């Protein structure tokens, strides 16, 4: 350990973790270095959403946060949402609806949608836009992504709240 290195401890995808870091290391860089590759480097300025993770349940840009800012907090990455064998409801809708092209933006989209679905009980276009704002897709034109999300949200609103 060098004089400028430190440790940071936080809950990552439900597991307490401690990592070596430096004061200027971004959370995105720490996560990718540690094998969590779902969050992508896109712009490095917090404008594309490719690096979106959940910090204490809120969608944030990991490219803007220093790793030390996660100290004592809960971080969730796309690796905590669904699996290849059992995708989340939104991931399955994206697949079924043909909404995934290159896939670079999809982890950020899924994490923002996850934050939305975990925080809100009722959805209107304004709320959905607020949560999904800042997730750029250069391939699809968004229509299929939005349609997939709307199908999930419509089902959730129609279901009893006990099932959430």
C-alpha positions, -999 to +999 in steps of 0.1 A: +000+000+000+014+034-010+010+065+011-018+077-012-037+045-012-066+037+012-093+012+017-130+018+011-157-005+025-193-006+012-220-032+005-217-043-032-246-062-046-257-073-011-222-083+001-199-063+024-167-056+006-134-037+012-113-025-017-079-008-020-083+025-038-067+059-041-084+093-032-089+102-069-101+068-082-136+069-097-161+043-085-165+031-121-128+024-124-128+005-091-158-016-101-144-025-135-110-032-120-127-056-095-145-075-123-179-057-124-179-049-161-216-042-166-212-005-159-195+010-190-173+040-196-191+062-220-185+099-217-167+104-184-189+134-178-222+120-165-242+127-196-246+093-213-257+069-185-236+040-195-220+038-161-252+040-141-252+021-108-275+024-077-261+041-047-284+036-017-312+029-042-307+060-063-294+059-099-260+077-101-232+080-126-202+059-114-179+079-137-185+110-116-182+096-081-150+090-063-148+055-049-144+069-014-178+085-017-193+049-015-178+044+020-204+027+043-231+028+016-249+003-006-238+000-043-257-021-068-245-029-103-262-046-132-247-078-120-272-078-092-302-076-115-313-108-132-291-135-146-287-151-181-310-179-170-335-157-151-334-121-164-354-094-146-388-085-158-375-055-177-345-074-191-369-100-205-392-074-220-361-058-237-352-092-252-388-101-262-394-067-277-362-067-298-351-035-279-314-044-276-290-037-305-254-031-295-263-033-257-238-007-245-265+015-230-287-014-217-271-018-182-276+019-174-311+017-187-319-013-166-303+003-135-323+035-139-355+015-145-347-006-114-344+026-093-377+038-107-395+005-100-381+002-065-389+038-055-423+045-071-457+028-068-474+048-095-460+057-129-468+085-153-447+097-183-432+126-163-419+103-135-406+078-160-388+105-180-373+119-148-358+085-138-347+076-174-333+110-182-296+109-189-295+074-205-285+078-241-289+052-268-274+057-302-288+026-318-325+021-312-342+055-312-356+045-277-391+034-290-386-003-283-368+004-249-397+027-238-423+002-250-406-026-230-405-004-199-441+007-203-453-029-205-435-037-172-448-006-155-484-012-168-483-047-154-469-035-120-496-008-117-523-034-125-509-059-099-517-057-062-490-037-043-482-068-022-465-084-052-438-057-055 
